[in-house]
Amino acid sequence: MIDVKALDRALASVDLSDIAEKQAETERRIAAIDDAVERGRKKAMELSQALNNIKGAQRNGREAANALMEDQDVSTIAATEDSIRAERETIQAGMKTLAADAEQLRHERDNLQQQARGRLSAAVEKLADDMRAEAEECSVRLARIYAETRTLDDATKSSKAIRLGSALDYALNGMAAGRLISRDYLHTSPEIMAVLQKHIEVLRVAGTRIIGRHRSSMM
């Protein structure tokens, strides 16, 4: 189990104020960029709508007709369209640059989080080592119980021993994968083997066997 007081002391010793300050500034800059991109998106949509309106007027000739009636230069109509298109492209280029800036800031934010996690990890390293040692002790006990359960299963065909053995099989596979226990054969204690051997005649009637060496399904 985790030593709660030791955990409290470990976490209290971690100072992340410098990282928190940098994170706050990074978040502020990201938010400012997001706002600017949103303004650019809205402006680009307005310009696109203006272009659509101009093209519609050009198709029916009304804008050109009005210009001719008022003795205006018709070329200004096309010039206006080019100007709007150029403005929209400029805004889109700016939005692309801002998106790259935001991505860089998010990368910096991730790095800051990694720094914070590194400090936290270092602070609780001793606790983690203690927990692993405890887990290894528990694994040894579970491995012993598994071997004895499997031996009881083979000798008596107990349904409860069979179910427990199946459950422990999954557990041992995981513990072996995590290197909490070795993948060697597990042996039932000599005392249990002696008792079963003492009653071998009963077991023969049931057609069962005494097996004292076992491995989980993936070991």
N, C-alpha and C positions, 0 to 999 in steps of 0.2 A: 504494500500500500504506500501511497505517497505520504511523506512526512509533511503535513499541512503547514506547520510552523516553518519548516525549511523552505517550502515553496513560497510562503509569504515573504520570507527574508530575501530569497533569490530574486523575486519579482520587484521587491522594493529597492533592490540595489541597481536596477536597470534604469539608466537615464537616457530617455529618447527625446528630450526637449529640443535638441538641435535638429534632429530629423523631423520632428513635428513642425518646427518653424519652416523648414524648407518645403515640407509637404504642403503647408498652408499657402505659401507663395506660389508653388507650382499649380495648385488647384485654382488659385485666383487667376493666374495667367491662362490656364485652360478655359476657365469660364469666360474670360474676356474674349478669347479667340472664338469660342462657340457663339457668343453674342454677335461678334463681327461677321462670322460666316452666315448666321441667320439673317442679318441685315443685308448681306450681299446676295443671299438667295432670293429674298423678297424683291430687292431691286432688280435682279436679273429677270425675275418673272414679270415685273412691271415692264421692263424693256422689251421682253419677248411679246407681251401683249400689245405694246405700242407698234412693234414691227408688224404684227398680224393685222392691226388696224390700218397701217399704211398700205400694206399689200392689198388689203381688201378695197381700199379707196382707189388704188392704182388700177385694179382689175376693172372696176366699173367706170373709171375715168373721171369721177366726180371731182377729185382733188385737183387734177390737171385742168379740168374745165373751169373750176372756180379761179384757179391761178390765171388762166387765159382771159377770163372775164374781167379780172382786176388788173390786167396788164402786168402780171408778176412773172418772174423768171421761173419757168417750170423745172429747171435743173435743180432748184433748191429742194424739190421734193425728194429726188434721188439722193441729194447730199444729206438730207435729214436722215434717211434710211441708213446710209453708210455710217453716219455719226452714231446713231443708236446702236447699230451692230458692233461698232468698234468699242463703244462704252461697255456693252454687255461682255464682249470678249475680254476686255481689261479686268472687269469685275470677276469673271470666271477664273482668270489667271491668278488674281489676288486670292481668291478663295482656295485655289489649289495650293498656293504657297502657305496660306494659313493652316490648311489641313496637314501639311507636312510639319509645320511648326508644332501643331497640337500633338501629332504622333511622337515627335521627339520629346515633348514634355511628358507624355504618358510613359515613355520609356524611362525617363528620369524618375518619374513617380514610382515605377516598378523597382528601379534600383534602390530608391530610398526605402521601400518596403523590405527589400532583401537585406539591406543593412540593419534594419530594425529587427528582422527575424534572426539575423546572425547574432545580435547581442542577446536576444532572448534565449536562443539556443545555447549560447555559451553559459548563460546564467543558470540554466537548469541541467547542465551536462552531468553534474554529480548525481542529481536526483534520477536522471534517466539511467545512469549506470547502476544505481542502487535498485531501481525497478527491474532492470534486466537480470540482475543477480537473483532477485526474488523470483522472477519468472522462470529462470533456469532451475531453481530449486523446486518450484511447483511442477515444472515439466518432468523432472526426474521422478517425482511422486506419481504423476499421471502415467508416465511410461511404465512404472512398476504395477500400477493398478491395471493398466491395459494388458500387460503380460499375464497377470494373474486371472483377469477376466476371460481372456482367450483360452487359458488353460482350463478354467472352470467350464467354459462353453464346450470345449472339445470333450471333456470328461463326462459332463452331465447333460449337455444339450439344453441347459436352462434358457428359457425364452428371455428372461430378464438379463442374463449374462450376454446373450446374443445381441440384444438391443443396446446394452451399455457398451459392448465391444465395438459395435458399429459407430456409435457416437464418438467414442475415444479414438477410433481409427481416423476420423476426419480431423480431430484435434491434433493427433500426433503427426499427421501429414503436414499440417500447417506449422507446427513447432519445428519439425525437421527442416522445412523450407526456410524458416527463419533462423536456423542454426542454434535453436535453443537446446536441442538434443541431437545426438549423432544418429546416423542411419544404420547403426549396427543392430544385430539381433538383440532382442530383449529376452531376459531369462527369468522364469518364475523362481521364487525362492526355494531352496532345498527343503525347507520345512513343509511347504505346501505339497511339493512333489512326494515327500515321504508319506504324508497322510493319504494322498491319492493312491500311491503304490500299496499302502496297507489295505486298501479296499478294492484292490484290482479285480477280485472275483465278482464283486457287484457290478463293476464297470463292464466286465466281459459279458455279463448277462444282457446289459443294455447295448452292447456292441459299440462302445465308445473307446476312445484312446486317451492316453496321457501324453500330452505334448508340452514340453517346458520351454521351447524356444520359439519366439514369434517376431514378426515384423509387420508394420502397418502396410496397407495396400500400395503405398507409393514410396516406401523406404527401401 
